[in-house]
Amino acid sequence: MTHIVDDQHLGAILRGDDPPRPGEAVYTTGCWYVRLCHAVLSATERAGSLSAPFATLPDSLRRRATGALLELPPEIGLVSLRELGPLIGRLRRRHQLNVLGIEVLAAAVYLGADVYLCAPAPRLRAALDAEGRTHVVT
């Protein structure tokens, strides 16, 4: 089974809190990866929802998790926009989503993947349903 995880889930995986199960292919999107990098690597005194779980780790674990963020482990897939661009263009005709949402939708269709979200996204959910893709909010 193939999963696409949002930035919150990706952070949990990189910190070792939610490792992928054997036999599962785990992907994220470029937008989600960039958001997580921005949050963690640009964190100021006040940590946000993406950076706080990294900031509160003991030093050795934080270095390891940040290293995994800087160079995604091989078990985390990331589909190139070279692959997704044409599909994004076609899907855009049917779905009015922002850049993040349309990339998620295209990646889910391209990979035949389920999408795992930490927060509800009604427009994305409707587009995933219309394209026959499953989504899970945890």
FENURRA-V636109 format. One record per residue. N is the residue number from 1. RES is the residue in three letters. OMEGA is omega in whole degrees, -180 to 180 (999 if undefined). NEAR is the number of other C-alpha atoms within 8 Angstrom. Layout:
n->N res->RES omega->OMEGA near->NEAR
n->N res->RES omega->OMEGA near->NEAR
This chain:
n->1 res->MET omega->-180 near->6
n->2 res->THR omega->-180 near->11
n->3 res->HIS omega->168 near->12
n->4 res->ILE omega->-177 near->15
n->5 res->VAL omega->178 near->14
n->6 res->ASP omega->-175 near->13
n->7 res->ASP omega->178 near->12
n->8 res->GLN omega->179 near->11
n->9 res->HIS omega->178 near->12
n->10 res->LEU omega->178 near->11
n->11 res->GLY omega->179 near->10
n->12 res->ALA omega->179 near->11
n->13 res->ILE omega->-177 near->11
n->14 res->LEU omega->177 near->12
n->15 res->ARG omega->-179 near->12
n->16 res->GLY omega->-179 near->8
n->17 res->ASP omega->-173 near->7
n->18 res->ASP omega->-176 near->8
n->19 res->PRO omega->177 near->8
n->20 res->PRO omega->177 near->8
n->21 res->ARG omega->178 near->5
n->22 res->PRO omega->179 near->4
n->23 res->GLY omega->178 near->5
n->24 res->GLU omega->172 near->9
n->25 res->ALA omega->-178 near->11
n->26 res->VAL omega->178 near->12
n->27 res->TYR omega->167 near->12
n->28 res->THR omega->179 near->15
n->29 res->THR omega->178 near->14
n->30 res->GLY omega->-179 near->10
n->31 res->CYS omega->180 near->8
n->32 res->TRP omega->179 near->11
n->33 res->TYR omega->179 near->11
n->34 res->VAL omega->179 near->8
n->35 res->ARG omega->180 near->9
n->36 res->LEU omega->177 near->13
n->37 res->CYS omega->-179 near->11
n->38 res->HIS omega->-177 near->9
n->39 res->ALA omega->-174 near->11
n->40 res->VAL omega->-174 near->11
n->41 res->LEU omega->179 near->6
n->42 res->SER omega->-176 near->7
n->43 res->ALA omega->177 near->11
n->44 res->THR omega->-179 near->5
n->45 res->GLU omega->-177 near->4
n->46 res->ARG omega->-178 near->5
n->47 res->ALA omega->177 near->10
n->48 res->GLY omega->-175 near->8
n->49 res->SER omega->178 near->6
n->50 res->LEU omega->-175 near->13
n->51 res->SER omega->-176 near->12
n->52 res->ALA omega->180 near->9
n->53 res->PRO omega->175 near->8
n->54 res->PHE omega->-176 near->12
n->55 res->ALA omega->-176 near->8
n->56 res->THR omega->178 near->7
n->57 res->LEU omega->170 near->8
n->58 res->PRO omega->-173 near->6
n->59 res->ASP omega->-176 near->6
n->60 res->SER omega->178 near->6
n->61 res->LEU omega->178 near->9
n->62 res->ARG omega->178 near->13
n->63 res->ARG omega->-180 near->8
n->64 res->ARG omega->-180 near->9
n->65 res->ALA omega->179 near->12
n->66 res->THR omega->175 near->11
n->67 res->GLY omega->177 near->8
n->68 res->ALA omega->176 near->10
n->69 res->LEU omega->-179 near->9
n->70 res->LEU omega->177 near->7
n->71 res->GLU omega->-176 near->6
n->72 res->LEU omega->177 near->7
n->73 res->PRO omega->-177 near->6
n->74 res->PRO omega->-179 near->5
n->75 res->GLU omega->176 near->6
n->76 res->ILE omega->179 near->10
n->77 res->GLY omega->178 near->9
n->78 res->LEU omega->-177 near->8
n->79 res->VAL omega->-180 near->11
n->80 res->SER omega->174 near->7
n->81 res->LEU omega->173 near->6
n->82 res->ARG omega->178 near->6
n->83 res->GLU omega->-173 near->8
n->84 res->LEU omega->-174 near->13
n->85 res->GLY omega->-180 near->8
n->86 res->PRO omega->179 near->8
n->87 res->LEU omega->176 near->10
n->88 res->ILE omega->179 near->11
n->89 res->GLY omega->180 near->8
n->90 res->ARG omega->-179 near->8
n->91 res->LEU omega->-179 near->10
n->92 res->ARG omega->178 near->10
n->93 res->ARG omega->-175 near->7
n->94 res->ARG omega->-172 near->6
n->95 res->HIS omega->177 near->8
n->96 res->GLN omega->-180 near->6
n->97 res->LEU omega->174 near->10
n->98 res->ASN omega->-176 near->6
n->99 res->VAL omega->180 near->6
n->100 res->LEU omega->-177 near->9
n->101 res->GLY omega->-178 near->9
n->102 res->ILE omega->176 near->14
n->103 res->GLU omega->178 near->13
n->104 res->VAL omega->-180 near->11
n->105 res->LEU omega->-179 near->11
n->106 res->ALA omega->179 near->12
n->107 res->ALA omega->179 near->13
n->108 res->ALA omega->179 near->14
n->109 res->VAL omega->-178 near->10
n->110 res->TYR omega->-176 near->9
n->111 res->LEU omega->-172 near->7
n->112 res->GLY omega->-170 near->8
n->113 res->ALA omega->168 near->14
n->114 res->ASP omega->-179 near->12
n->115 res->VAL omega->179 near->14
n->116 res->TYR omega->-177 near->13
n->117 res->LEU omega->175 near->13
n->118 res->CYS omega->-179 near->9
n->119 res->ALA omega->178 near->6
n->120 res->PRO omega->177 near->7
n->121 res->ALA omega->-171 near->6
n->122 res->PRO omega->-180 near->6
n->123 res->ARG omega->177 near->7
n->124 res->LEU omega->179 near->11
n->125 res->ARG omega->-180 near->10
n->126 res->ALA omega->179 near->8
n->127 res->ALA omega->177 near->10
n->128 res->LEU omega->177 near->13
n->129 res->ASP omega->-178 near->9
n->130 res->ALA omega->-180 near->7
n->131 res->GLU omega->176 near->7
n->132 res->GLY omega->179 near->6
n->133 res->ARG omega->-179 near->13
n->134 res->THR omega->175 near->9
n->135 res->HIS omega->-180 near->10
n->136 res->VAL omega->175 near->8
n->137 res->VAL omega->-178 near->8
n->138 res->THR omega->999 near->6
